Every structure is written in C-alpha cells, then in structure tokens.
Amino acid sequence: MKHVWLNRLRGERLLVFFAGWGMDPHPFDYLQCPDVDVLMLFDYRDLLLPDAVAKALDSYADRTLMAWSLGAAVANLCCADLAHRFDMRVAINGTVRPVDAEEGIAPEIFDGTIQNLDGRGLSRFIRRTCVHRDVHARYMLNPAQRPLVEVHEELQVLRELELSDACLFTQAMAGREDRIFIYENQVRCWARKSVPCRTIDAPHFPFYAWESWGEVLHACHAD
C-alpha cells in the first residue's frame, strides 16, 4: 500500500483518506486543503498499512478516517486496530462487502471487470464511475496515471480481500447515481451494520461537488 501527503501543514486536523481502486493523487489535485492535513492511501496490491498512519495519529487533535469505493473494505480490514483513535470514520460510495450481490458489486460484474480489463475496459469503467459527460470530461483532464498491469493486479487482490463481520465505520454517504456500488446495495449494507447512511446526489466519483477537503469534511458532518 502506498501513501502520500496531499497537504501537511501540521495543523490540528488530520484526514486519512483511503482512495478507490486504480487511483493515485492526480484526480484529487484540485481539492484545496488550507485547513486540514490529508494523508492519502492507494494502490492496494500490498495490503500492509504503512507505519505513517499510526505515527500521524499521534500528532493531531482532530482525526477523521474517510474511505471511498473499494477503499472502504480495505480500511475496514487494515484499520480495525486503529479505529478507536479516529474521531469519525466515514465511508463514501463503498461498503464493507465489496463483492456481494446484495451489499456490494455483484460477483459476476466484478469478475467480468477483471477478465475484460484492457484499455477499452478501463475506459468504460471510468465512464460508469463519472456517469455524466461533464464529470467525465473534467476527470479526464487529470486522471489517475497508473499502468494498466498494475491496476489489474490490484483488482485481483481486492477480489480475494478477506472480509470481517466487524464494521469500523460510524457513518456513510451513498450516491444516488452510483453505477459501481449500486445505491440500494449501499443502503442495505449500512442498514444491516446499523451505520447511519446519508444520501448524496452524486455518481460514484462524487468529489467534484466540493472544492476543498474542508468542504468534504463539512459534508460528512452535515445532517
């Protein structure tokens, strides 16, 4: 697992962000972060949590864990022992059961993505992630730039991800227009886990609704 500081002013607020499959920092470059330090985790070919996460938690008074898409299942597995050190733990457009017909992505769809993951297959996935033409056009101005072989290996690892009956999340947000993690499946998963879930009018990639990481955190706190 890789990590990178998107912002590190050593203030009081820390956001540990588990990105989705195939991601790197590029799609998030536009998000300003003047009032929060952001430590991003990505590339889950290796599921070993970097020591930087636990070390960072010692230095901040306000600590949030946020996990998007398949990053939610990774965070649930890798941060179980650190959960109590976060003030809030939020999942966005993902679940703790990523390959599941009722609570995640249907197994046949997940496996079909793995089997057909060439350049055209990845492009189709990105379009489904964005849904709207304007969202897709904006994403393609600064997309993730990882090699295809690398993201293919990562998806295979995530297919075999160990699942836990435990759930560390304290709240969730589910995108009504999500075509990756179907909205109804997200709602069903969080209801079964007794995790409060708020609906947002967004596709799977929801971040263009916000201009800064502070706005993202504010949305997490909203009723």
N, C-alpha and C positions, 0 to 999 in steps of 0.2 A: 504494500500500500504506500502510495506517495502522499506527501504533504507539502503545502506551500502557504506562506503567509501572504494573503491578499492585501493586508494592511497590518502594521504593527507599530502603533504609536505608544504602546504601553500605558493605555488609559485604564479605566475601571471596568469596561465591558468587553467580554470575550464571546465570540460566536465560533463554535466548532461546527463546520459545515461539511457533511458527507454528500458529495455530488452523486449524480446518477452514472449509469454505465456509459462508458465511452467518452466521458468528459475530461476536460483539462481546464485550466483557468481562463482560457480565451473568451468563451461566451459570457463570462461574468465581469469582464474588464470594465464595462460601462458603469457598473454599480459603484457609486461613491461610498466611502466609509470614513468620514471625518470623526465619527463619534463611537466607533466600535472597531475592535481588532478582530480580524477574520482569519481563522486557520482552516484551510480547505483540505479535505481528504479526497483522493480519487485513485483510479487505477487499482482495481481490486483483484488483480491476478495473484497477489500475495495478500492474505487476509490478516497479516500481523499488524496490529495497531502500533504506529510509531510512538516512541517514548516522548516525543514532543507534545503529545496531547496531555498526558498526565502532568508533565512539567509545566505546561502553560496554565493548567487549572490552579496552580499554587499562587499565581501572580495577579489574579483578578477577583474583584468583589462580586461581579455580576456575570454569571456564566450560563450560556444557552447552547444546547445541542440542537442542531437542525439537520434533518436528513431528507433528501429529495429522491424520489423514484426508487430504484433498486438500492440506493444508499440507505434507505430506511431499514431494510433487512440486514445489511452489513453492520450498521450502527447498533442494531438490537443485539446482534451476536457479539460484536467486538467491544462494546462499551458497557456490558452488563455490570462489571465490577466497579465502573466509574459513575454509574447512573446517579448515585446519591450526591455526587459532587456538582451536579448541574442544578441550577435553579428552575430551568424549564427545558423540556425535551419535546421537540415538535417534529412530526412527520408531514411532508408535503407531497401529495400525489404519489404515494407509495404505500406499501403495507409490510407487515412482518411475515407474511406468507406470499412471497413473490411469484411462485409457480403454483397456482391453485385456481381451479375453475370458479370458485365462489368468492375467494378473498384476494385474488391477485391476478396474474396473467394466466390464461388457460394453457395447460401444458403443451397442447398441440401447436398453439401460436408461438410460444416460447421456443419450442424445438424447431419449428419452421423457420424462425428468425435465425437460429444458429446454422441450420442447413443451407440457407439461401443468402448468407451474409457475404455478398460480394459488394462491389462499389455501388451497383444499382440498388441492391437490397438495403444498404445503409442509407442511401438517399431516400428511399421510400419510408424508412423508419423515421428519419428526420422530419419528413413532411407530415407524418402522422403525429409526431411529437409537437409540432407547431400548429397544425390544423389550418390556420388562417394564412392567406398569401402574404399579408403584410408582416406577420410574425415570422414566417419562413424567410422572407426576403431580408428582414433585419438580422435573423440568426446567421444567415449565410454571409453577411458582411464580416463576421468574426466567429467562425465556427470552431469547434474542437478540432485539433490538428494532430491527432494520434494516428499511427499507422494501422491499416485495416487488420493486419495479422495480430496486432496487439489487442485490439478491441474484441476480436473474435475469441482469442484465448481468455480474455476477461469474462466474456459472456458464458463460456463453457464452465468456468469456475463458479460463476453465480448460479448456474443451473444446478450445481451439486451442493449449494450452500446448506450448511447444517442449520436446521430450524430449532427454535426454542418455544416452548409453551409460554414462557415468561414474556412480558412486554414492558419495555422501559419508558415508553412514550407517555407523556402527560396530556398531550393534545395533538390533534391532527387537522390538516386542511385538505379538502378533496375538491379537485377541479371538475366542474360540471361538464366541461368539454373534453375531458381527458380520454384519449383513444388508445392509450397504452395500458394504464391501470384504470379499467372502467370504473366510472364514478360509483355505480351501485355496489361493485365489489369492495371498493374502499370503505364505503359507509357500512357495509355488512361486517367487514373485518373489525373496524373500530367499535362497532356496537357490541360485538362478541367479546372484545377485550375491555369493554367499559371505559373506552377512551373518548372524551368529548371530541366531536368532529364538526368543523365549520365548513360550509360550502363556499367555494370561491368560483366566480365566473371566469374560468381560465382553462386553457389547454394543458397538456402535460408539462410543457415548458411554460411556467407561469410568471417568470421573473420580470418580463417587460412591463408588468403592472406597477413596478417600483423603480425608483431612480437611485436608491441608496440601500445599503444593508440596514441602516437605521429604520427605513420605511418597512423593510421586510419584517424586522423585529416588532415594529409597531403593529403590523397586521396580525402577527401571532398573538399579541396581547388584546386585540380587538374582540368585542363581544360578538 
